[in-house]
Amino acid sequence: MIDIVIKLMIFNREKHFQTGQISIFNFRKKRALFIKEIIQFIFNENHKCNIIDLGGTEEFWNIIDSDFLYKNNVKITLINLEPYEIKNNQIFKMYHMNFFSLNPKDFSDFDLSFSNSVIEHLENNENQKKFANLHKMIAKYYYCQSPNKYFPIEPHFMFPYFQFLPIKIKIFLMRNFNLGNFSKMKSAQDCHSVLNEIKLLSYKELLHIFSRPYLYIEKFLALNKSYAVHNVKINKK
């Protein structure tokens, strides 16, 4: 069973990022439909949808067709430390900066603060709480997606229950094998640097950080793969 999950997830990841298309198995397809519901809700309310994507890239938004974004008057501001070149300047705008240095007064008029698989990369609970507060301050509505800590395949290393292994075993695996997003590490220090960055969240932790939001549950083979917390009253799961 776990072997099937791994193969399907690797296939989905390669298919999506190499072609920009969504395969029949790709869990992002349903996520895209839900994001479109949120955008449609906001557009119906404001006749526009200005999004600030914290830690996002233009590539991610390939899951939603550009015609839909144009039709709903969507503008997306990307905040990212990495220098990405924008291809569609009509929809996207990029700021290369640390989102924790944002001043909400300087970045106003946003309808939706958005993040996808970012909150688990903030090293500790304190930073994750700051991130949640930033979401709430910077826009009327927010959407924050995070992998499920208890999903059997750790999403960054693509290894069964990697998140619960002893640190010595994690380092051994990281130094001897290519795992998920990472090539073999040269030193234990490199391993520690990567491991210290990632802090997966459970269902209860995520709800606590955002103080009882609405919850969208993303499933994969009947398992809870990830969660998205939001405050848009279109889904009360």
N, C-alpha and C positions, 0 to 999 in steps of 0.2 A: 504493500500500500504506500509506504513512504517513498519507495523507489519510483513509483508511478507519479507521485506528487512532484518529486524533484525533476523528473524528465519533462513533465508538462510545464512546470514553472520556468525551467531553462529554455524550453522551446518558445514559450510566450515572450520571455524577455528578449531573446534574440530576434524573434519575428517582429516585435514592436519597434525596437531601436534600430534595426537594420533597414526596415522598409517604411516605418512610420504608420503601418497598418495595424489593425486590431484583428487577431485571429479569433476563430470561433471559441477557443478556450480562454481568451485573454480576459482576466478579471477586471481589466480597466474599462471594458465596454460598459458594464453596468454602472461603474463609477462615473463615467462620462455622462450617462443618461441622467444620473442624479444631479450632477453639477449643472447640467442644462436646465433641469427643473428649477434650481436655485436662481440661475441667471434669468430665466423666464419670469419667475416670481418678482425679482427685483425690477426688471424692465417694465413689467405691467404696473408696478408701483411708481416708478420714476421716469419712464421712457428712456432710460439709459442704464448702463451697468458698468461703473468704474471699479476695477478690481486692482488691489495691490497684492501681489504674490510675493510673500516673504520667503526668500531662498529659492525662488522658482526660475525656470528657463522657458524659452519659447518652445523648445522641443516637446515639453510635456503637453502643451496645449494642442498638439497634433491630434489628441484623442477627440477633439471637438472640431467639426468642420467649420471652416472660416466663414461660409455663407451664414451659418447660424450666428456667429459672433457679429458679423456685419448687420444682420437683420435686427439684432437686439441691442445695437449701438454699444457694443462692448469695447472698452479700452482697458488694457492691462499694463500696469506698471510693475516691472520685475526688479526686485531688490536682491542682489547677489554679490558675494565677494569675488566670484570668478568672472573674468572678462568674456562675455559672450557677444557675438555680433548679431544684431537684430536683422532679420530678413524682411519682416512685414512691419514697416514703420507706421502703417495706418492704424494698426491695432496695438502694437507693443512699444513700450518705452523702457529703457534699462538704466538703472543706477547701480554702479559698482560700489557697494558700501556694506558695512555691517548693519543689519536691521536694528540692532540694539542701540545704535546711535541715531535712529530716526527721531525727529521731533514731530509729533502729530500735528502741530500747528503749521509746519512747513509742508506737510503732506496731507492736505485736506481734500474734501469732496470725494472721498472713496465710499462706495456703497457696500463693498465686500472686501474684507481682509481674508486672504487665502494662503494655505500652505499644504504641501503634499510631501509626506515622509521627510519632514525637517525636524520636528520636535524631538525625535529620538536621537538626534545628532548633537544635542546641546550639553552633553557631558554630565549634568547633574540636575537634581530636582529644582534647585533654586533658579537656574537658567530657564528651565521648562515653565516654571510659574511666571517668570518675567515675560516669556514668549506669549503665554496665554493672556496676560494683562495687556500686552502690546496689541494683540488681535482685537481685544475689546475696545481699546482706546482709539484705534485708528480708523474704524469704520462702524457703521450701524450694524452690519451683519458680519459674521465670521464663519469660516469653514477651516477646520484643521484635521488633516488625516494622519493617522499613525498606525504602523504595523502592530499586530497583536503579540504581546510578549509571550503568550502561551501557544502560539501557532507552532506546530511541530517542526517546521523548517525555518530556521533563522533567515530573514530575507536578505541580509547583506552578505552572508557567507554561504548561503544555500547548503547548509549542512544540518542534519537532524539534531534538534535540541542543542545546538551549539551554544546558545545563550546560557545554558545551565551546566556546561562542562567546567571542570576545574581549570584554573588559569594555566597551569602547566600543560594540560592537554591542548588547550586552545593555541598556545604558543607553538607547541610541537606541530600541530596541523598547519598553522599559518606559515611556518618556516619550511615546510616540506611539500605543501600542495597549493595549487591555485584554487582559491575558494571564492565562489560567487563573484563579487566585484573586485576582488583583490588577487594580485599575483603573489607568488611566494615572497615572503618577507626575508630580508637579509639579516636582521638582528632582532633580539628579544625586545629591544627598546622601540623599534619600529612597530612591533606587535602591540606593545603596551600603549603606544600613542594612538593607534587605531581603536583598540578596545576601550580606552578611556573616553573616547569621543561618543560612543554609542551607549545609550541607556534606554532600552525598550520599556514601554509602558503597558501596564495591564488595563483592563476595562475600568476597574475601580479607580486606579491612579489617574487616568485620563479624565474621568468624570469629576473627580475631586479637584483637579487643577483648574478645570473650567467651570466649577460651581454649578453642577446640575444642568448641563446643556441638553439639547436633543442629540440623539445618537443614530448614525447610519452605520449598519453592520455589513461589511463586505465578506462574502463567504467564498470558499474554494473547496470543492468536493465535500460540502456540508459542514466544513470547519470554519470557524471565525478567523479569517485571515487578517483583517484590519478593521479599524474603526475610524469614523469621521465624526467629530463633534461639531455642532453648528447651532445657530439660534434662529434659523429660518423656519417659520411655522407651517411647513408643508409636509413634514415627515416626523412623526412622534414615536418612532421605534425606540 
